[in-house]
Protein backbone atom coordinates (compact mmCIF):
# COMPACT_ATOMS: atom_id res chain seq x y z
CA UNK A 1 0.00 0.00 0.00
CA UNK A 2 1.40 3.44 -0.86
CA UNK A 3 2.75 5.59 2.02
CA UNK A 4 0.06 8.23 1.76
CA UNK A 5 -2.57 5.64 2.65
CA UNK A 6 -0.75 4.13 5.70
CA UNK A 7 -2.57 6.24 8.35
CA UNK A 8 -6.03 5.45 6.96
CA UNK A 9 -8.26 2.53 7.83
CA UNK A 10 -8.39 -0.32 5.32
CA UNK A 11 -11.84 0.45 3.89
CA UNK A 12 -11.07 4.13 3.41
CA UNK A 13 -7.69 3.39 1.83
CA UNK A 14 -9.23 0.83 -0.49
CA UNK A 15 -11.90 3.31 -1.51
CA UNK A 16 -9.31 5.99 -2.25
CA UNK A 17 -7.28 3.52 -4.28
CA UNK A 18 -10.37 2.63 -6.31
CA UNK A 19 -11.16 6.31 -6.85
CA UNK A 20 -7.60 7.02 -7.98
CA UNK A 21 -7.60 4.05 -10.32
CA UNK A 22 -10.94 5.11 -11.74
CA UNK A 23 -9.66 8.66 -12.20
CA UNK A 24 -6.56 7.33 -13.95
CA UNK A 25 -8.72 5.14 -16.17
CA UNK A 26 -10.99 8.08 -17.00
CA UNK A 27 -7.99 10.23 -17.80
CA UNK A 28 -6.63 7.57 -20.16
CA UNK A 29 -10.02 7.32 -21.86
CA UNK A 30 -10.14 11.10 -22.37
CA UNK A 31 -6.57 11.12 -23.76
CA UNK A 32 -7.33 8.19 -26.07
CA UNK A 33 -10.53 9.89 -27.27
CA UNK A 34 -8.68 13.10 -28.00
CA UNK A 35 -6.01 11.24 -29.96
CA UNK A 36 -8.70 9.38 -31.93
CA UNK A 37 -10.51 12.65 -32.67
CA UNK A 38 -7.29 14.27 -33.87
CA UNK A 39 -6.57 11.30 -36.12
CA UNK A 40 -10.08 11.47 -37.59
CA UNK A 41 -9.73 15.21 -38.22
CA UNK A 42 -6.32 14.68 -39.79
CA UNK A 43 -7.70 11.92 -42.01
CA UNK A 44 -10.57 14.15 -43.06
CA UNK A 45 -8.22 16.97 -43.95
CA UNK A 46 -6.02 14.58 -45.92
CA UNK A 47 -9.04 13.20 -47.78
CA UNK A 48 -10.25 16.72 -48.55
CA UNK A 49 -6.82 17.69 -49.85
CA UNK A 50 -6.62 14.60 -52.06
CA UNK A 51 -10.09 15.05 -53.52
CA UNK A 52 -9.68 18.75 -54.23
CA UNK A 53 -6.16 18.49 -55.65
CA UNK A 54 -6.17 15.30 -57.69
CA UNK A 55 -7.91 17.05 -60.61
CA UNK A 56 -5.71 20.09 -60.71
CA UNK A 57 -6.42 23.60 -59.63
CA UNK A 58 -10.04 24.68 -59.71
CA UNK A 59 -11.14 28.20 -60.60
CA UNK A 60 -13.24 30.14 -58.10
CA UNK A 61 -16.70 28.67 -57.74
CA UNK A 62 -19.75 30.50 -59.01
CA UNK A 63 -22.97 30.38 -57.01
CA UNK A 64 -25.55 27.90 -58.25
CA UNK A 65 -28.74 29.89 -58.02
CA UNK A 66 -30.06 29.35 -61.53
CA UNK A 67 -31.87 26.09 -60.91
CA UNK A 68 -31.08 24.92 -64.43
CA UNK A 69 -27.97 22.82 -63.97
CA UNK A 70 -27.26 19.54 -62.21
CA UNK A 71 -23.79 18.26 -61.42
CA UNK A 72 -22.59 15.31 -63.51
CA UNK A 73 -20.08 12.59 -62.63
CA UNK A 74 -16.92 13.07 -64.68
CA UNK A 75 -14.84 10.39 -62.98
CA UNK A 76 -11.52 10.65 -61.18
CA UNK A 77 -9.49 11.56 -64.30
CA UNK A 78 -11.36 13.79 -66.79
CA UNK A 79 -8.70 13.11 -69.43
CA UNK A 80 -9.83 9.48 -69.57
CA UNK A 81 -13.33 9.46 -70.98
CA UNK A 82 -15.28 7.12 -73.22
CA UNK A 83 -15.41 8.18 -76.86
CA UNK A 84 -18.69 8.10 -78.79
CA UNK A 85 -18.29 6.26 -82.10
CA UNK A 86 -21.05 8.40 -83.61
CA UNK A 87 -18.96 11.56 -83.24
CA UNK A 88 -16.28 12.69 -85.67
CA UNK A 89 -13.93 15.65 -85.57
CA UNK A 90 -15.52 17.11 -88.69
CA UNK A 91 -16.46 20.64 -87.62
CA UNK A 92 -14.11 23.58 -88.08
CA UNK A 93 -15.55 25.10 -84.92
CA UNK A 94 -18.68 25.10 -82.76
CA UNK A 95 -20.46 27.92 -80.92
CA UNK A 96 -20.67 27.16 -77.21
CA UNK A 97 -22.04 28.73 -74.04
CA UNK A 98 -21.63 26.84 -70.74
CA UNK A 99 -24.99 26.14 -69.14
CA UNK A 100 -25.78 28.60 -66.37
CA UNK A 101 -23.58 31.44 -67.65
CA UNK A 102 -26.26 34.10 -67.89
CA UNK A 103 -26.03 37.07 -65.53
CA UNK A 104 -27.16 37.63 -62.86
CA UNK A 105 -28.12 34.01 -62.12
CA UNK A 106 -24.75 32.32 -62.59
CA UNK A 107 -25.12 28.57 -62.11
CA UNK A 108 -22.41 27.00 -64.25
CA UNK A 109 -20.32 24.18 -62.80
CA UNK A 110 -16.84 22.94 -63.64
CA UNK A 111 -18.02 19.32 -63.81
CA UNK A 112 -20.60 20.21 -66.46
CA UNK A 113 -18.14 22.23 -68.52
CA UNK A 114 -15.70 19.31 -68.40
CA UNK A 115 -18.44 17.01 -69.69
CA UNK A 116 -19.15 19.46 -72.53
CA UNK A 117 -15.48 19.79 -73.47
CA UNK A 118 -15.19 16.00 -73.55
CA UNK A 119 -18.02 15.91 -76.10
CA UNK A 120 -16.92 18.97 -78.08
CA UNK A 121 -13.36 17.67 -78.43
CA UNK A 122 -14.75 14.72 -80.38
CA UNK A 123 -16.35 17.11 -82.88
CA UNK A 124 -13.90 20.01 -83.24
CA UNK A 125 -10.64 21.56 -82.15
CA UNK A 126 -12.12 25.08 -81.85
CA UNK A 127 -14.93 26.68 -79.92
CA UNK A 128 -16.12 30.26 -79.56
CA UNK A 129 -17.62 31.84 -76.46
CA UNK A 130 -19.97 34.83 -76.43
CA UNK A 131 -19.01 36.43 -73.12
CA UNK A 132 -16.90 36.07 -70.00
CA UNK A 133 -19.40 36.59 -67.20
CA UNK A 134 -20.07 33.92 -64.58
CA UNK A 135 -16.44 32.78 -64.62
CA UNK A 136 -17.00 30.91 -67.90
CA UNK A 137 -13.59 31.77 -69.40
CA UNK A 138 -11.73 30.24 -66.45
CA UNK A 139 -14.08 27.26 -66.33
CA UNK A 140 -13.53 26.45 -70.01
CA UNK A 141 -9.74 26.79 -69.77
CA UNK A 142 -9.70 24.67 -66.61
CA UNK A 143 -11.82 22.02 -68.35
CA UNK A 144 -9.39 21.94 -71.27
CA UNK A 145 -6.51 21.61 -68.82
CA UNK A 146 -8.13 18.70 -66.99
CA UNK A 147 -9.33 16.84 -70.08
CA UNK A 148 -5.98 17.42 -71.85
CA UNK A 149 -7.74 17.79 -75.20
CA UNK A 150 -6.48 19.63 -78.27
CA UNK A 151 -8.76 22.66 -78.17
CA UNK A 152 -8.39 26.37 -78.80
CA UNK A 153 -10.91 28.98 -77.73
CA UNK A 154 -12.03 32.33 -79.08
CA UNK A 155 -12.97 34.11 -75.88
CA UNK A 156 -15.84 36.59 -75.88
CA UNK A 157 -16.65 39.96 -74.34
CA UNK A 158 -20.31 40.90 -74.77
CA UNK A 159 -20.38 44.70 -75.11
CA UNK A 160 -23.46 46.72 -74.09
CA UNK A 161 -23.87 50.07 -75.93
CA UNK A 162 -25.06 52.27 -73.05
CA UNK A 163 -23.07 50.76 -70.16
CA UNK A 164 -19.33 50.13 -70.19
CA UNK A 165 -19.36 48.25 -66.88
CA UNK A 166 -20.09 44.82 -68.45
CA UNK A 167 -17.19 45.27 -70.87
CA UNK A 168 -14.77 46.19 -68.09
CA UNK A 169 -15.97 43.35 -65.86
CA UNK A 170 -15.48 40.79 -68.62
CA UNK A 171 -12.16 42.29 -69.73
CA UNK A 172 -10.80 41.86 -66.21
CA UNK A 173 -12.11 38.28 -66.03
CA UNK A 174 -10.42 37.47 -69.35
CA UNK A 175 -7.14 38.95 -68.16
CA UNK A 176 -7.25 37.01 -64.91
CA UNK A 177 -7.98 33.76 -66.74
CA UNK A 178 -5.10 34.27 -69.17
CA UNK A 179 -2.74 35.08 -66.29
CA UNK A 180 -3.86 31.87 -64.57
CA UNK A 181 -3.86 29.49 -67.53
CA UNK A 182 -1.58 31.15 -70.06
CA UNK A 183 -2.33 31.87 -73.73
CA UNK A 184 -1.69 28.44 -75.25
CA UNK A 185 -5.36 27.52 -75.73
CA UNK A 186 -6.57 31.06 -76.49
CA UNK A 187 -6.85 31.79 -80.20
CA UNK A 188 -8.51 35.19 -79.95
CA UNK A 189 -10.68 37.59 -78.00
CA UNK A 190 -13.91 38.62 -79.73
CA UNK A 191 -15.04 42.04 -78.55
CA UNK A 192 -18.74 42.54 -79.19
CA UNK A 193 -21.41 40.19 -80.50
CA UNK A 194 -24.00 41.80 -82.79
CA UNK A 195 -23.13 45.13 -81.19
CA UNK A 196 -23.64 47.11 -84.40
CA UNK A 197 -26.90 45.31 -85.18
CA UNK A 198 -28.24 46.12 -81.72
CA UNK A 199 -27.00 49.71 -81.76
CA UNK A 200 -28.47 50.46 -85.16
CA UNK A 201 -31.76 48.76 -84.34
CA UNK A 202 -32.07 50.75 -81.11
CA UNK A 203 -31.49 53.96 -83.11
CA UNK A 204 -33.81 52.96 -85.98
CA UNK A 205 -31.09 52.73 -88.58
CA UNK A 206 -29.84 50.05 -90.96
CA UNK A 207 -26.65 51.73 -92.19
CA UNK A 208 -23.53 50.50 -90.33
CA UNK A 209 -21.37 53.07 -92.13
CA UNK A 210 -23.84 55.95 -91.85
CA UNK A 211 -23.75 58.72 -89.21
CA UNK A 212 -25.49 56.62 -86.56
CA UNK A 213 -23.38 53.61 -87.46
CA UNK A 214 -20.23 55.69 -86.97
CA UNK A 215 -21.41 56.65 -83.48
CA UNK A 216 -21.83 53.01 -82.53
CA UNK A 217 -18.57 52.06 -84.21
CA UNK A 218 -16.69 54.61 -82.08
CA UNK A 219 -17.97 52.94 -78.90
CA UNK A 220 -17.06 49.46 -80.07
CA UNK A 221 -13.70 50.47 -81.49
CA UNK A 222 -12.69 52.05 -78.16
CA UNK A 223 -13.27 48.71 -76.42
CA UNK A 224 -11.41 46.83 -79.15
CA UNK A 225 -8.43 49.17 -78.81
CA UNK A 226 -8.54 48.81 -75.02
CA UNK A 227 -8.51 45.02 -75.27
CA UNK A 228 -5.60 45.09 -77.70
CA UNK A 229 -3.64 47.31 -75.31
CA UNK A 230 -4.43 44.97 -72.41
CA UNK A 231 -3.03 42.00 -74.32
CA UNK A 232 0.04 43.96 -75.41
CA UNK A 233 0.75 45.00 -71.83
CA UNK A 234 0.65 41.38 -70.70
CA UNK A 235 3.68 40.57 -72.91
CA UNK A 236 2.50 37.03 -73.56
CA UNK A 237 4.62 34.25 -75.04
CA UNK A 238 2.02 33.64 -77.75
CA UNK A 239 0.04 36.23 -79.73
CA UNK A 240 -3.70 36.51 -79.15
CA UNK A 241 -5.77 37.89 -82.01
CA UNK A 242 -8.43 40.54 -81.43
CA UNK A 243 -11.70 40.46 -83.36
CA UNK A 244 -15.40 41.25 -83.37
CA UNK A 245 -18.61 39.44 -84.32
CA UNK A 246 -21.79 40.77 -85.87
CA UNK A 247 -24.72 40.02 -88.11
CA UNK A 248 -23.55 39.49 -91.68
CA UNK A 249 -24.78 42.80 -93.13
CA UNK A 250 -23.91 45.02 -90.16
CA UNK A 251 -20.13 45.32 -90.13
CA UNK A 252 -18.71 48.82 -89.92
CA UNK A 253 -15.58 49.39 -92.04
CA UNK A 254 -13.73 51.31 -89.34
CA UNK A 255 -14.36 48.51 -86.87
CA UNK A 256 -13.16 45.85 -89.30
CA UNK A 257 -10.10 47.96 -90.05
CA UNK A 258 -9.16 47.77 -86.35
CA UNK A 259 -9.37 43.99 -85.84
CA UNK A 260 -7.46 40.88 -86.82
CA UNK A 261 -10.62 38.93 -87.63
CA UNK A 262 -14.35 39.32 -88.05
CA UNK A 263 -17.03 36.74 -87.30
CA UNK A 264 -20.25 36.91 -89.27
CA UNK A 265 -23.62 35.40 -88.34
CA UNK A 266 -25.05 33.90 -91.54
CA UNK A 267 -28.38 32.07 -91.15
CA UNK A 268 -30.19 30.75 -94.21
CA UNK A 269 -33.20 30.00 -92.01
CA UNK A 270 -33.88 33.69 -91.41
CA UNK A 271 -33.43 34.36 -95.13
CA UNK A 272 -36.34 31.98 -95.84
CA UNK A 273 -34.17 29.49 -97.70
CA UNK A 274 -35.01 25.82 -98.10
CA UNK A 275 -32.79 23.36 -96.30
CA UNK A 276 -31.46 21.95 -99.57
CA UNK A 277 -30.52 25.42 -100.86
CA UNK A 278 -29.27 26.75 -97.52
CA UNK A 279 -25.60 25.76 -97.75
CA UNK A 280 -25.00 27.41 -101.12
CA UNK A 281 -26.82 30.51 -99.95
CA UNK A 282 -24.57 30.72 -96.89
CA UNK A 283 -21.40 30.35 -98.97
CA UNK A 284 -22.46 32.99 -101.49
CA UNK A 285 -23.70 35.49 -98.92
CA UNK A 286 -20.60 35.14 -96.77
CA UNK A 287 -18.22 35.56 -99.69
CA UNK A 288 -19.99 38.53 -101.26
CA UNK A 289 -21.00 40.38 -98.08
CA UNK A 290 -18.03 39.70 -95.81
CA UNK A 291 -14.99 38.07 -97.40
CA UNK A 292 -14.66 40.27 -100.46
CA UNK A 293 -15.24 43.63 -98.70
CA UNK A 294 -12.81 42.68 -95.91
CA UNK A 295 -10.14 41.83 -98.46
CA UNK A 296 -10.26 45.45 -99.68
CA UNK A 297 -9.35 46.88 -96.28
CA UNK A 298 -5.68 47.71 -95.54
CA UNK A 299 -5.45 45.16 -92.70
CA UNK A 300 -7.33 42.43 -94.61
CA UNK A 301 -8.98 40.88 -91.52
CA UNK A 302 -9.62 37.14 -91.64
CA UNK A 303 -13.35 36.49 -91.88
CA UNK A 304 -15.14 33.56 -90.25
CA UNK A 305 -18.76 32.46 -90.18
CA UNK A 306 -19.61 32.99 -86.51
CA UNK A 307 -22.94 31.20 -86.63
CA UNK A 308 -24.67 29.00 -89.14
CA UNK A 309 -26.99 26.06 -88.61
CA UNK A 310 -30.61 24.96 -88.67
CA UNK A 311 -33.25 24.67 -85.91
CA UNK A 312 -34.94 21.37 -85.14
CA UNK A 313 -38.22 22.62 -83.65
CA UNK A 314 -40.25 25.66 -82.70
CA UNK A 315 -42.07 26.34 -79.47
CA UNK A 316 -44.99 27.75 -81.44
CA UNK A 317 -46.55 26.70 -84.72
CA UNK A 318 -46.17 30.14 -86.28
CA UNK A 319 -42.38 29.85 -86.39
CA UNK A 320 -42.12 26.17 -87.27
CA UNK A 321 -41.77 26.93 -90.98
CA UNK A 322 -39.98 30.12 -91.86
CA UNK A 323 -41.01 30.15 -95.52
CA UNK A 324 -38.46 27.65 -96.79
CA UNK A 325 -38.27 24.31 -95.00
CA UNK A 326 -39.56 23.34 -91.56
CA UNK A 327 -37.54 23.18 -88.37
CA UNK A 328 -36.76 19.48 -87.82
CA UNK A 329 -33.95 17.02 -87.30
CA UNK A 330 -34.36 15.94 -90.93
CA UNK A 331 -33.76 19.45 -92.26
CA UNK A 332 -30.85 19.94 -89.86
CA UNK A 333 -29.38 16.75 -91.32
CA UNK A 334 -29.83 18.12 -94.83
CA UNK A 335 -27.96 21.30 -93.93
CA UNK A 336 -25.17 19.39 -92.19
CA UNK A 337 -24.76 17.07 -95.17
CA UNK A 338 -24.55 19.91 -97.68
CA UNK A 339 -22.54 22.42 -95.66
CA UNK A 340 -19.93 20.84 -93.35
CA UNK A 341 -17.75 18.81 -95.71
CA UNK A 342 -17.96 21.41 -98.48
CA UNK A 343 -16.91 24.18 -96.10
CA UNK A 344 -14.00 22.01 -94.94
CA UNK A 345 -12.85 21.28 -98.48
CA UNK A 346 -13.02 24.97 -99.41
CA UNK A 347 -11.20 25.99 -96.21
CA UNK A 348 -14.05 28.18 -94.96
CA UNK A 349 -13.68 28.94 -91.27
CA UNK A 350 -17.01 28.55 -89.47
CA UNK A 351 -18.50 27.92 -86.04
CA UNK A 352 -21.52 25.68 -86.29
CA UNK A 353 -24.49 26.95 -84.33
CA UNK A 354 -24.66 25.37 -81.89
CA UNK A 355 -23.49 22.74 -79.41
CA UNK A 356 -26.80 22.05 -77.67
CA UNK A 357 -30.33 23.37 -77.21
CA UNK A 358 -30.54 26.20 -74.68
CA UNK A 359 -33.66 26.41 -72.54
CA UNK A 360 -33.08 30.01 -71.43
CA UNK A 361 -33.35 31.20 -75.03
CA UNK A 362 -36.65 29.42 -75.44
CA UNK A 363 -37.91 30.87 -72.15
CA UNK A 364 -37.01 34.43 -73.19
CA UNK A 365 -37.54 34.47 -76.95
CA UNK A 366 -39.65 31.43 -77.84
CA UNK A 367 -40.03 30.25 -81.44
CA UNK A 368 -36.97 28.45 -82.76
CA UNK A 369 -34.45 30.34 -80.62
CA UNK A 370 -33.75 27.58 -78.13
CA UNK A 371 -33.56 24.67 -80.58
CA UNK A 372 -30.42 24.96 -82.71
CA UNK A 373 -28.27 22.35 -80.98
CA UNK A 374 -26.56 19.29 -82.36
CA UNK A 375 -27.31 17.89 -78.92
CA UNK A 376 -30.44 18.12 -76.82
CA UNK A 377 -30.27 20.12 -73.61
CA UNK A 378 -29.42 16.95 -71.66
CA UNK A 379 -26.36 16.42 -73.93
CA UNK A 380 -27.82 13.45 -75.80
CA UNK A 381 -27.12 13.55 -79.53
CA UNK A 382 -30.14 14.35 -81.65
CA UNK A 383 -31.32 11.88 -84.26
CA UNK A 384 -28.67 13.01 -86.73
CA UNK A 385 -25.58 11.54 -88.37
CA UNK A 386 -22.30 13.43 -87.98
CA UNK A 387 -20.33 13.47 -91.24
CA UNK A 388 -16.85 11.98 -91.30
CA UNK A 389 -14.67 14.50 -93.11
CA UNK A 390 -11.65 16.03 -91.40
CA UNK A 391 -11.88 19.73 -90.63
CA UNK A 392 -8.93 21.98 -91.57
C-alpha positions in Angstrom: 0.0 0.0 0.0 1.4 3.4 -0.9 2.7 5.6 2.0 0.1 8.2 1.8 -2.6 5.6 2.7 -0.7 4.1 5.7 -2.6 6.2 8.4 -6.0 5.5 7.0 -8.3 2.5 7.8 -8.4 -0.3 5.3 -11.8 0.5 3.9 -11.1 4.1 3.4 -7.7 3.4 1.8 -9.2 0.8 -0.5 -11.9 3.3 -1.5 -9.3 6.0 -2.2 -7.3 3.5 -4.3 -10.4 2.6 -6.3 -11.2 6.3 -6.8 -7.6 7.0 -8.0 -7.6 4.0 -10.3 -10.9 5.1 -11.7 -9.7 8.7 -12.2 -6.6 7.3 -13.9 -8.7 5.1 -16.2 -11.0 8.1 -17.0 -8.0 10.2 -17.8 -6.6 7.6 -20.2 -10.0 7.3 -21.9 -10.1 11.1 -22.4 -6.6 11.1 -23.8 -7.3 8.2 -26.1 -10.5 9.9 -27.3 -8.7 13.1 -28.0 -6.0 11.2 -30.0 -8.7 9.4 -31.9 -10.5 12.7 -32.7 -7.3 14.3 -33.9 -6.6 11.3 -36.1 -10.1 11.5 -37.6 -9.7 15.2 -38.2 -6.3 14.7 -39.8 -7.7 11.9 -42.0 -10.6 14.1 -43.1 -8.2 17.0 -44.0 -6.0 14.6 -45.9 -9.0 13.2 -47.8 -10.3 16.7 -48.5 -6.8 17.7 -49.9 -6.6 14.6 -52.1 -10.1 15.1 -53.5 -9.7 18.8 -54.2 -6.2 18.5 -55.7 -6.2 15.3 -57.7 -7.9 17.0 -60.6 -5.7 20.1 -60.7 -6.4 23.6 -59.6 -10.0 24.7 -59.7 -11.1 28.2 -60.6 -13.2 30.1 -58.1 -16.7 28.7 -57.7 -19.8 30.5 -59.0 -23.0 30.4 -57.0 -25.5 27.9 -58.3 -28.7 29.9 -58.0 -30.1 29.4 -61.5 -31.9 26.1 -60.9 -31.1 24.9 -64.4 -28.0 22.8 -64.0 -27.3 19.5 -62.2 -23.8 18.3 -61.4 -22.6 15.3 -63.5 -20.1 12.6 -62.6 -16.9 13.1 -64.7 -14.8 10.4 -63.0 -11.5 10.7 -61.2 -9.5 11.6 -64.3 -11.4 13.8 -66.8 -8.7 13.1 -69.4 -9.8 9.5 -69.6 -13.3 9.5 -71.0 -15.3 7.1 -73.2 -15.4 8.2 -76.9 -18.7 8.1 -78.8 -18.3 6.3 -82.1 -21.1 8.4 -83.6 -19.0 11.6 -83.2 -16.3 12.7 -85.7 -13.9 15.7 -85.6 -15.5 17.1 -88.7 -16.5 20.6 -87.6 -14.1 23.6 -88.1 -15.6 25.1 -84.9 -18.7 25.1 -82.8 -20.5 27.9 -80.9 -20.7 27.2 -77.2 -22.0 28.7 -74.0 -21.6 26.8 -70.7 -25.0 26.1 -69.1 -25.8 28.6 -66.4 -23.6 31.4 -67.6 -26.3 34.1 -67.9 -26.0 37.1 -65.5 -27.2 37.6 -62.9 -28.1 34.0 -62.1 -24.8 32.3 -62.6 -25.1 28.6 -62.1 -22.4 27.0 -64.3 -20.3 24.2 -62.8 -16.8 22.9 -63.6 -18.0 19.3 -63.8 -20.6 20.2 -66.5 -18.1 22.2 -68.5 -15.7 19.3 -68.4 -18.4 17.0 -69.7 -19.1 19.5 -72.5 -15.5 19.8 -73.5 -15.2 16.0 -73.5 -18.0 15.9 -76.1 -16.9 19.0 -78.1 -13.4 17.7 -78.4 -14.8 14.7 -80.4 -16.3 17.1 -82.9 -13.9 20.0 -83.2 -10.6 21.6 -82.1 -12.1 25.1 -81.8 -14.9 26.7 -79.9 -16.1 30.3 -79.6 -17.6 31.8 -76.5 -20.0 34.8 -76.4 -19.0 36.4 -73.1 -16.9 36.1 -70.0 -19.4 36.6 -67.2 -20.1 33.9 -64.6 -16.4 32.8 -64.6 -17.0 30.9 -67.9 -13.6 31.8 -69.4 -11.7 30.2 -66.5 -14.1 27.3 -66.3 -13.5 26.5 -70.0 -9.7 26.8 -69.8 -9.7 24.7 -66.6 -11.8 22.0 -68.3 -9.4 21.9 -71.3 -6.5 21.6 -68.8 -8.1 18.7 -67.0 -9.3 16.8 -70.1 -6.0 17.4 -71.8 -7.7 17.8 -75.2 -6.5 19.6 -78.3 -8.8 22.7 -78.2 -8.4 26.4 -78.8 -10.9 29.0 -77.7 -12.0 32.3 -79.1 -13.0 34.1 -75.9 -15.8 36.6 -75.9 -16.6 40.0 -74.3 -20.3 40.9 -74.8 -20.4 44.7 -75.1 -23.5 46.7 -74.1 -23.9 50.1 -75.9 -25.1 52.3 -73.1 -23.1 50.8 -70.2 -19.3 50.1 -70.2 -19.4 48.2 -66.9 -20.1 44.8 -68.4 -17.2 45.3 -70.9 -14.8 46.2 -68.1 -16.0 43.4 -65.9 -15.5 40.8 -68.6 -12.2 42.3 -69.7 -10.8 41.9 -66.2 -12.1 38.3 -66.0 -10.4 37.5 -69.3 -7.1 38.9 -68.2 -7.2 37.0 -64.9 -8.0 33.8 -66.7 -5.1 34.3 -69.2 -2.7 35.1 -66.3 -3.9 31.9 -64.6 -3.9 29.5 -67.5 -1.6 31.2 -70.1 -2.3 31.9 -73.7 -1.7 28.4 -75.2 -5.4 27.5 -75.7 -6.6 31.1 -76.5 -6.9 31.8 -80.2 -8.5 35.2 -79.9 -10.7 37.6 -78.0 -13.9 38.6 -79.7 -15.0 42.0 -78.6 -18.7 42.5 -79.2 -21.4 40.2 -80.5 -24.0 41.8 -82.8 -23.1 45.1 -81.2 -23.6 47.1 -84.4 -26.9 45.3 -85.2 -28.2 46.1 -81.7 -27.0 49.7 -81.8 -28.5 50.5 -85.2 -31.8 48.8 -84.3 -32.1 50.7 -81.1 -31.5 54.0 -83.1 -33.8 53.0 -86.0 -31.1 52.7 -88.6 -29.8 50.1 -91.0 -26.7 51.7 -92.2 -23.5 50.5 -90.3 -21.4 53.1 -92.1 -23.8 55.9 -91.9 -23.8 58.7 -89.2 -25.5 56.6 -86.6 -23.4 53.6 -87.5 -20.2 55.7 -87.0 -21.4 56.7 -83.5 -21.8 53.0 -82.5 -18.6 52.1 -84.2 -16.7 54.6 -82.1 -18.0 52.9 -78.9 -17.1 49.5 -80.1 -13.7 50.5 -81.5 -12.7 52.1 -78.2 -13.3 48.7 -76.4 -11.4 46.8 -79.1 -8.4 49.2 -78.8 -8.5 48.8 -75.0 -8.5 45.0 -75.3 -5.6 45.1 -77.7 -3.6 47.3 -75.3 -4.4 45.0 -72.4 -3.0 42.0 -74.3 0.0 44.0 -75.4 0.8 45.0 -71.8 0.7 41.4 -70.7 3.7 40.6 -72.9 2.5 37.0 -73.6 4.6 34.3 -75.0 2.0 33.6 -77.8 0.0 36.2 -79.7 -3.7 36.5 -79.1 -5.8 37.9 -82.0 -8.4 40.5 -81.4 -11.7 40.5 -83.4 -15.4 41.2 -83.4 -18.6 39.4 -84.3 -21.8 40.8 -85.9 -24.7 40.0 -88.1 -23.6 39.5 -91.7 -24.8 42.8 -93.1 -23.9 45.0 -90.2 -20.1 45.3 -90.1 -18.7 48.8 -89.9 -15.6 49.4 -92.0 -13.7 51.3 -89.3 -14.4 48.5 -86.9 -13.2 45.9 -89.3 -10.1 48.0 -90.0 -9.2 47.8 -86.4 -9.4 44.0 -85.8 -7.5 40.9 -86.8 -10.6 38.9 -87.6 -14.3 39.3 -88.1 -17.0 36.7 -87.3 -20.3 36.9 -89.3 -23.6 35.4 -88.3 -25.1 33.9 -91.5 -28.4 32.1 -91.2 -30.2 30.7 -94.2 -33.2 30.0 -92.0 -33.9 33.7 -91.4 -33.4 34.4 -95.1 -36.3 32.0 -95.8 -34.2 29.5 -97.7 -35.0 25.8 -98.1 -32.8 23.4 -96.3 -31.5 21.9 -99.6 -30.5 25.4 -100.9 -29.3 26.8 -97.5 -25.6 25.8 -97.8 -25.0 27.4 -101.1 -26.8 30.5 -100.0 -24.6 30.7 -96.9 -21.4 30.3 -99.0 -22.5 33.0 -101.5 -23.7 35.5 -98.9 -20.6 35.1 -96.8 -18.2 35.6 -99.7 -20.0 38.5 -101.3 -21.0 40.4 -98.1 -18.0 39.7 -95.8 -15.0 38.1 -97.4 -14.7 40.3 -100.5 -15.2 43.6 -98.7 -12.8 42.7 -95.9 -10.1 41.8 -98.5 -10.3 45.4 -99.7 -9.3 46.9 -96.3 -5.7 47.7 -95.5 -5.4 45.2 -92.7 -7.3 42.4 -94.6 -9.0 40.9 -91.5 -9.6 37.1 -91.6 -13.3 36.5 -91.9 -15.1 33.6 -90.2 -18.8 32.5 -90.2 -19.6 33.0 -86.5 -22.9 31.2 -86.6 -24.7 29.0 -89.1 -27.0 26.1 -88.6 -30.6 25.0 -88.7 -33.3 24.7 -85.9 -34.9 21.4 -85.1 -38.2 22.6 -83.6 -40.2 25.7 -82.7 -42.1 26.3 -79.5 -45.0 27.8 -81.4 -46.6 26.7 -84.7 -46.2 30.1 -86.3 -42.4 29.9 -86.4 -42.1 26.2 -87.3 -41.8 26.9 -91.0 -40.0 30.1 -91.9 -41.0 30.2 -95.5 -38.5 27.6 -96.8 -38.3 24.3 -95.0 -39.6 23.3 -91.6 -37.5 23.2 -88.4 -36.8 19.5 -87.8 -33.9 17.0 -87.3 -34.4 15.9 -90.9 -33.8 19.5 -92.3 -30.8 19.9 -89.9 -29.4 16.8 -91.3 -29.8 18.1 -94.8 -28.0 21.3 -93.9 -25.2 19.4 -92.2 -24.8 17.1 -95.2 -24.6 19.9 -97.7 -22.5 22.4 -95.7 -19.9 20.8 -93.4 -17.7 18.8 -95.7 -18.0 21.4 -98.5 -16.9 24.2 -96.1 -14.0 22.0 -94.9 -12.9 21.3 -98.5 -13.0 25.0 -99.4 -11.2 26.0 -96.2 -14.0 28.2 -95.0 -13.7 28.9 -91.3 -17.0 28.6 -89.5 -18.5 27.9 -86.0 -21.5 25.7 -86.3 -24.5 27.0 -84.3 -24.7 25.4 -81.9 -23.5 22.7 -79.4 -26.8 22.0 -77.7 -30.3 23.4 -77.2 -30.5 26.2 -74.7 -33.7 26.4 -72.5 -33.1 30.0 -71.4 -33.4 31.2 -75.0 -36.6 29.4 -75.4 -37.9 30.9 -72.2 -37.0 34.4 -73.2 -37.5 34.5 -77.0 -39.7 31.4 -77.8 -40.0 30.3 -81.4 -37.0 28.4 -82.8 -34.4 30.3 -80.6 -33.7 27.6 -78.1 -33.6 24.7 -80.6 -30.4 25.0 -82.7 -28.3 22.4 -81.0 -26.6 19.3 -82.4 -27.3 17.9 -78.9 -30.4 18.1 -76.8 -30.3 20.1 -73.6 -29.4 17.0 -71.7 -26.4 16.4 -73.9 -27.8 13.4 -75.8 -27.1 13.5 -79.5 -30.1 14.4 -81.7 -31.3 11.9 -84.3 -28.7 13.0 -86.7 -25.6 11.5 -88.4 -22.3 13.4 -88.0 -20.3 13.5 -91.2 -16.9 12.0 -91.3 -14.7 14.5 -93.1 -11.7 16.0 -91.4 -11.9 19.7 -90.6 -8.9 22.0 -91.6 
